[in-house]
Amino acid sequence: MRKITIAIDGFSSTGKSTLAKQLAKQLEYVYVDTGAMYRAVAYFAMQHQYIGADFFYKKALIEALPKIQLEFKFNPDLGFAEMYLNGENVEKPIRTIEVSSFVSKVAEVSEVRSKLVEQQQEMGTNKAIVMDGRDIGTVVFPNAELKIFMTASAETRAQRRFDELQQKGDNVSYEEVLKNVEERDYLDTHREDSPLVIAEDAIEIDNSYLSKDEQFQAVLELVEDIVKTA
Ligand code: DC
């Protein structure tokens, strides 16, 4: 069976990773969550006091980039890979609201982007990969056979994210989460380097009123069509 590259882009909390994981499992492809890589760099910047509520020492972060080693390690119990920063499993700390509030600023830095994009492209050399992010179909894999662009209203996404954080015991308000979602939408779409835009040949899916399963089945059909016609 022909192996393809699947690029999934879209706004934050649109369920990109849920769909990507379902596809990777079904097709036995590698799944790569590029947001986790940007989050890990933001977490590193926080740990080293390069970024905080009212400061960002961009130059210091750029100089420290060679010291940042990112790696995905497959966790068989979970069925997907987890993010490691310099040998430490950082899956949990990178998902906090604090990291979410700094990550877009870190993702604006061109030097950070080129380091991560290079690593992402290397991971895709053998195809059979599902990668999600903001610039996968436009910058990382402009030749991907299937490009999906996911959207949903800011309120729907904030509610989903809020429910997730509540379940994890994170004590945040819905208003705080909505504000974070809206701020990230703005920063992600307005940055100079690789802003979030829909690739010309991407298929747009608004999943405000779609169940996870309906969405998965629809995309699976798209994959099957492509693989068949190859
Ligand atoms: O998908 P996520 O919410 O975990 O992504 C975290 C942040 O990283 C998001 O605000 C934008 C940035 N990002 C990016 O700029 N490019 C990517 N390919 C993936 C994420």
Boltz pocket constraint, residues with backbone or C-beta under 6 A from the ligand:
constraints:
  - pocket:
      binder: B
      contacts: [[A, 12], [A, 13], [A, 34], [A, 35], [A, 36], [A, 38], [A, 39], [A, 100], [A, 103], [A, 104], [A, 107], [A, 132], [A, 133], [A, 134], [A, 135], [A, 136], [A, 184], [A, 188], [A, 194]]
      max_distance: 6.0
